């Protein structure tokens, strides 16, 4: 058995009931509040007052006081008693007759009509259909006919309201509203006496066993079925609960929610209505009667009366939990919901769920434990407190009293099993990760995050850094020593940073990079520090650690400055201050200036000039040191690219520095920046002999200019090629190639004047063909444009005339409005309003008009 649900307590001892009369036996009982009525086989009704009290040991006990006994005047046993408290009446069945007596005096009601004869059995309708509160409905089984009668019992009379025929003679019944649940001789059935509808349930043999028909709730009944089953049936004839498996020889049943109590020849058994399992067995010999009265279960032998006192549900649940019957305890708690006030139930239910969670936690059933903790709204610190040293020293938490579990701590739970300890720690990590993102951590976020940090550090968990890099409430005073203990110095730096102690964080990280502290968390910690400084808003810290970072690696360290927003620099972090600071770090200085000039496109002459000078110095240095040709070439290409693309550097300064060097190509670029194109081209053509570069120069310098500028450059280049004053400067082939490749960039007429007379036509055929083609194309394009313009003008005129109006009609019959003579010719002019007049009349009128403005027809139509 899993729970002790009831205790059997004597209520009326044999000596009080019958003294030394051996043949007197109990036939029926009825209980109404504190009043107990007992009917015996000697036709006497005994009236007792039952008083409850608690023994010194805390148990329930009853004391019975005899108030009255009444002999009914017959030599027959009292078969049934039913109390009608609203009427202060007691309904008595004795010798096949129902009579009504006063509950207090046990005297018969002074009315001759208050009797019903020929009765086999009766029951009270606990769900009456009559709304009269001073009336009791009863159902009566007639002893002679196969009928059930419905009566209304009043204070002074009894009135039959319905006679219901049955297929067989009923031997037991129960009544609920209009529904009769009957035990016939061979089967159970449900009958609606209002509509006449009936429903057969299941067969049984009334000769083999006593039928049980008991109403247990609204339109629901409990029946004794074959095979030792207690079957539940609704008024519709269906079962909404699983049956209980009781004894074959059950003689009585009662309901004390959530239990079904059954009586057989030697035992009282208690089954749960929630899971149908047997919960308790009580030994009871000579059992005779088992009934429930307003939640009180009364049991009688032939000689004495007992009460089955239910233990408090909370005690039952605690007993189940103590026996680790978690599911049964939770089922019982859920079933008790309707019998306990809502507020009290919620408090009780939460505690039960928490206790169940700890039981399953101790059994390593972590998924179930987590669910119970969640539903029970467990204060997560109850769980954390099981793990030594996880709660912060500053925590004010104290465990719940009475305790929710039997464990002192995790070591007590694990009993030295380290694998179990590790599994419990992994569970706590999982649980805390879920709890910290919900309302379950409200009010104890510091305890939760600090405990989680300690678990992560101890387990070398990958989520430690995620915790510290996100919003957290880890206590620095508790967490820092723990991280040091487990050599998590990088994580400790993150903790310092989160708490606003960036200097302490940087000191730790620098020590790790320099090898003074051992922590392999990040192999790229140096780059991380540089990145941290790049976005650090504390300027003093940046300057403090910039020397260390750049000294270690100029190329990487300079990112402290290049990653910062130039437009946001204020105070000591301006580009001017940074460039001044980087003077002692040449490589870093170049990289920073490249960032300003090439990436950020800062339009300041000093930065462009500075970068160009550094590039030039590097080229000159490499040239003098006999560095590899490839390295020199790359340096010169870098310088040349800057000279071409930038227009902000001081050209004269650079030109002066390379005047006496072999950097001819750079000189040509600088001359071009000064619009000294002839000198630039002279260098490219006659000093470098680099004809393709000369052509490229012309294209580059005229890229954003008009056609005239480009033609001027190419004519200059052609003139340089054809310059007869340059010794050894025969560039005929280059000039011919230039003309033939770029014919569109030349004015053909001007070129023909420059060319020597000895050149053959065949040599210039591509140029002439291109020039002629270009000229023809230009002329035809102009003609097309002119034609389109004329067509557009004509269309506009047509649209204008169409908008102004239609033609003006003249004939020999019409006369001029000015001279009144008729028209002999078609020529005419229209005055405003479309009035035609002679041309000479209109001219004369215009001559005489002060405004000298002729009135001509704007449409010119005749």
Secondary structure, 3 states (H helix, E strand, C coil): CCCCCEEEEEEECHHHHHCCCCCCCEEEEEEECCEEEEEECCCEEEEEEEEEEECCCCCEEEEEEEEEEEECCCCCCEEEEEEECCCCEEEEEECCEEEEEECCCCCECCCCCCEEECEEEEEECCCCCCCCCCCEEEEEEECCCCEEEEEEECCCCEEEEEEEECCCCCCEEEEECCEEEEECCCEEEEEECCCCCEEEEEECCCCCCCCCEEEEECCEEEEEECCCEEEEEECCCCCCCCCEECCCCCCEEEEECCEEEEECCCEEEEEECCCCCEEEEEECCCEEEEEEECCEEEEEECCCEEEEEECCHHHHHHHHHHCCCHHHHHHHHHHHHHHCCHHHHHHHHHHHHHHHHHHHHHCCCHHHHHHHHHHCCCCHHHHHCCCCCCCCCCCCCCCCCCCCCCCCCHHHHHCCCHHHHHHHHHHHHHHHHHHCCCHHHCCCHHHHHHHHHHHHHHHCCCCHHHHHHCCCCCCHHHHHHHHHHCCCHHHHHHHHHHCCCHHHHHHHHHHHHCCCCCCCCCCCHHHHHHHHHHCCCCHHHHHHHHHHHHHHCHHHHCHHHHCCCHHHCCHHHCHHHHHHHHHHCHHHHHHHHHHHHHHCCCCCHHHHHHHHHHHHHHHHHHHHCCCCHHHHHHHHHHHHHHHHHCCCCCHHHHHHHCCCCCCHHHHHHHHHHCCCHHHHHHHHHHHCCCHHHHHHHHHHHCCCCCHHHHHHHHHHHHHHHCCCCCCCCCCHHHHHHHHHHCHHHCCHHHHHHHCCCCCCCCCCHHHHHHHHHHHHHHHHHHHHHHHHHHHHHHHHHHHHHHHHCCCCCCCCCCECCCCCCECCCCCCEEECCCEEECHHHHHHHHHHCCCCCCCCCCCCCC
